[in-house]
Amino acid sequence: EFIKHVKYSEENSKYKIKLDRSALFLTFNYTNTLERLYNINKDQITYIHNSISGTLPIVLGHGIDPETFEDKPILPPSGLSNQQLDQWLDENDTYDYAYDTGKDNLIRYFRDTYKPSQEIMRKHRQWFNNLNAIKEVHVYGHSISSVDIPYFAEIVNNVPIQTLWTVSYYDDNEKVRLLDSLTALGIKGTNISFIELIDIEEMGDQLNLNLNSL
């Protein structure tokens, strides 16, 4: 609801970066920035987590399988008599209404906010399969965090091994982490170059957006 009601300042247009308007775009953004600010044809854009401009709900969440947080029931030892079983159940009854209700609510929320990356990639299977002729991949403004690593792994699996990667970074510490993440996916370090977004701006103005003014 917040994203839908954001009013974008016209001042933002001067902070654009250089983009190849004939390229294919995979965006993790929920807004229509590429269409609105860069006049990119929407047929060239894949909103991997859907868009507020579309009809499908946007996909929010984390990438940790909720099953790993589910409590496994403690089962009684086998071979107990009925009396022994009753005694075991009495001794192992740790149910607490307030605690267990709270825990169930947290697990339910955690499950509801799980980002089903594999399911999403199956939905966009054709898009990934059509990357076999891609010579360059540009990653702008993405942290390549663990929750989205599966998408990058799928890209790596579908583009030619000699594909060149250009990746934006915020500071030197992030550059080291990004390099580690990408090489762990099988990309040769010699095929990866890094760039600050400030170096690819369109108008020569610094890309230091004051978010408090938006």
C-alpha positions as CSV (number, residue, x, y, z in Angstrom):
1,E,0.0,0.0,0.0
2,F,2.9,2.3,0.8
3,I,4.6,1.7,-2.6
4,K,1.3,2.3,-4.5
5,H,0.9,5.8,-2.9
6,V,4.5,7.1,-3.3
7,K,4.6,10.3,-5.3
8,Y,7.8,10.6,-7.4
9,S,9.6,13.9,-7.7
10,E,10.4,15.0,-11.2
11,E,13.8,15.9,-9.9
12,N,14.7,12.2,-9.9
13,S,14.9,12.2,-13.7
14,K,18.3,13.9,-13.5
15,Y,19.8,11.0,-11.5
16,K,19.3,8.4,-14.2
17,I,22.1,6.0,-15.1
18,K,23.1,4.8,-18.6
19,L,21.1,1.8,-19.7
20,D,20.9,-0.1,-23.0
21,R,17.3,0.4,-23.9
22,S,17.4,-2.6,-26.2
23,A,18.5,-5.0,-23.5
24,L,16.5,-7.5,-21.5
25,F,15.7,-6.5,-17.9
26,L,15.2,-8.7,-14.9
27,T,14.1,-6.3,-12.1
28,F,13.6,-7.0,-8.4
29,N,11.9,-3.7,-8.1
30,Y,8.1,-3.5,-7.6
31,T,7.7,-0.1,-9.3
32,N,7.6,0.8,-13.0
33,T,10.8,2.9,-12.8
34,L,12.2,1.3,-16.0
35,E,9.1,2.1,-17.9
36,R,8.4,5.5,-16.4
37,L,11.9,6.9,-16.1
38,Y,13.7,5.1,-18.9
39,N,11.0,4.5,-21.4
40,I,11.9,0.8,-21.5
41,N,9.3,-1.3,-23.4
42,K,7.5,-3.4,-20.8
43,D,7.9,-6.5,-23.0
44,Q,11.6,-6.3,-22.3
45,I,11.1,-6.3,-18.6
46,T,10.6,-9.3,-16.3
47,Y,9.3,-8.3,-12.9
48,I,10.5,-11.4,-11.0
49,H,8.5,-10.5,-7.9
50,N,5.7,-8.9,-9.8
51,S,4.9,-5.2,-10.0
52,I,2.5,-2.9,-8.3
53,S,1.4,-1.9,-11.8
54,G,0.2,-5.4,-12.6
55,T,-2.6,-7.6,-11.4
56,L,-0.6,-10.1,-9.4
57,P,0.3,-9.5,-5.8
58,I,3.9,-8.6,-5.2
59,V,6.2,-11.2,-3.7
60,L,7.8,-10.2,-0.4
61,G,9.8,-12.3,2.0
62,H,12.8,-14.3,3.0
63,G,14.5,-17.3,1.6
64,I,14.8,-19.6,4.6
65,D,12.6,-22.8,4.3
66,P,10.0,-22.5,7.1
67,E,10.1,-26.3,7.5
68,T,13.5,-25.9,9.2
69,F,11.8,-23.9,12.0
70,E,8.9,-26.3,12.6
71,D,9.0,-28.2,15.8
72,K,9.1,-32.0,15.4
73,P,6.9,-33.8,17.9
74,I,8.6,-35.8,20.6
75,L,7.5,-39.4,20.2
76,P,7.3,-41.9,23.1
77,P,9.7,-44.8,23.1
78,S,8.4,-47.9,21.4
79,G,7.3,-50.9,23.5
80,L,5.7,-49.1,26.4
81,S,2.8,-50.6,28.2
82,N,-0.4,-48.5,28.4
83,Q,0.5,-47.6,32.0
84,Q,4.0,-46.6,31.0
85,L,2.7,-44.6,28.1
86,D,0.3,-42.7,30.3
87,Q,3.2,-42.0,32.7
88,W,5.4,-40.9,29.8
89,L,2.7,-38.5,28.4
90,D,2.2,-37.0,31.9
91,E,6.0,-36.4,32.3
92,N,6.4,-34.9,28.8
93,D,3.4,-32.6,28.7
94,T,5.0,-29.2,28.4
95,Y,2.1,-27.5,26.7
96,D,1.7,-23.8,27.6
97,Y,-1.2,-22.0,25.9
98,A,0.3,-18.5,25.8
99,Y,3.8,-19.8,24.7
100,D,2.5,-22.3,22.1
101,T,0.0,-19.9,20.7
102,G,2.6,-17.2,20.2
103,K,5.0,-19.6,18.7
104,D,2.4,-20.9,16.3
105,N,1.6,-17.4,15.2
106,L,5.3,-16.6,14.6
107,I,5.8,-19.8,12.6
108,R,2.6,-19.0,10.6
109,Y,3.9,-15.5,9.8
110,F,7.3,-16.9,8.9
111,R,5.7,-19.4,6.6
112,D,3.4,-16.8,4.9
113,T,6.4,-14.5,4.2
114,Y,8.5,-17.2,2.7
115,K,9.7,-16.3,-0.8
116,P,9.2,-19.4,-3.0
117,S,12.2,-18.9,-5.3
118,Q,12.0,-22.3,-7.0
119,E,8.3,-21.9,-7.8
120,I,8.9,-18.4,-9.2
121,M,11.8,-19.6,-11.4
122,R,9.6,-22.4,-12.7
123,K,7.0,-19.8,-13.6
124,H,9.7,-17.9,-15.6
125,R,11.4,-21.0,-16.9
126,Q,11.2,-19.8,-20.6
127,W,12.8,-16.5,-19.8
128,F,15.8,-18.2,-18.1
129,N,16.1,-20.7,-20.9
130,N,16.4,-17.9,-23.5
131,L,19.6,-16.5,-22.0
132,N,22.0,-18.8,-24.0
133,A,23.1,-16.0,-26.3
134,I,23.7,-13.3,-23.6
135,K,27.2,-11.9,-23.8
136,E,27.0,-9.3,-21.0
137,V,25.2,-9.2,-17.7
138,H,24.9,-5.9,-15.8
139,V,23.8,-6.0,-12.1
140,Y,22.9,-2.5,-10.8
141,G,21.8,-1.7,-7.3
142,H,21.4,-5.3,-6.1
143,S,23.0,-6.7,-3.0
144,I,23.0,-10.3,-4.3
145,S,21.9,-11.4,-0.8
146,S,21.2,-15.0,0.1
147,V,17.5,-14.7,-0.5
148,D,18.0,-13.9,-4.2
149,I,21.1,-16.1,-4.9
150,P,18.9,-18.8,-6.5
151,Y,18.0,-16.4,-9.3
152,F,21.6,-15.5,-10.0
153,A,22.5,-19.2,-9.9
154,E,19.9,-19.8,-12.5
155,I,21.2,-17.0,-14.7
156,V,24.7,-18.4,-14.4
157,N,23.5,-21.8,-15.4
158,N,21.9,-20.5,-18.6
159,V,24.3,-17.8,-20.0
160,P,27.5,-18.9,-21.8
161,I,30.5,-19.4,-19.5
162,Q,32.4,-16.6,-21.2
163,T,29.7,-14.0,-20.4
164,L,31.1,-10.8,-18.9
165,W,29.6,-9.5,-15.7
166,T,29.5,-5.8,-14.6
167,V,28.4,-5.3,-11.0
168,S,27.7,-2.1,-9.1
169,Y,28.9,-1.8,-5.5
170,Y,28.5,0.6,-2.6
171,D,31.9,0.3,-0.9
172,D,35.1,-1.8,-0.9
173,N,33.7,-4.2,1.7
174,E,30.6,-4.9,-0.4
175,K,32.8,-5.4,-3.4
176,V,34.7,-8.2,-1.7
177,R,31.4,-9.9,-0.6
178,L,29.9,-9.6,-4.1
179,L,33.0,-11.1,-5.7
180,D,32.9,-14.0,-3.2
181,S,29.2,-14.6,-3.9
182,L,29.6,-14.5,-7.7
183,T,32.7,-16.7,-7.9
184,A,30.9,-19.2,-5.6
185,L,28.3,-19.5,-8.3
186,G,31.0,-20.5,-10.8
187,I,31.7,-17.2,-12.5
188,K,35.4,-16.7,-13.3
189,G,36.8,-13.7,-11.4
190,T,38.4,-12.5,-14.6
191,N,34.9,-12.2,-16.1
192,I,33.7,-9.9,-13.4
193,S,34.2,-6.1,-13.3
194,F,32.9,-3.7,-10.7
195,I,31.6,-0.2,-11.1
196,E,30.1,2.5,-8.8
197,L,26.8,3.8,-10.0
198,I,28.1,7.3,-9.9
199,D,30.4,6.3,-12.8
200,I,27.6,5.4,-15.2
201,E,25.2,8.3,-14.6
202,E,23.7,9.9,-17.7
203,M,24.1,13.6,-16.9
204,G,27.3,13.7,-14.9
205,D,25.4,14.6,-11.8
206,Q,26.2,12.7,-8.6
207,L,23.8,9.8,-7.8
208,N,23.5,10.9,-4.2
209,L,19.7,10.8,-3.8
210,N,18.3,12.4,-0.7
211,L,15.7,9.8,0.1
212,N,14.2,12.1,2.8
213,S,13.1,14.4,0.1
214,L,11.1,11.8,-1.9
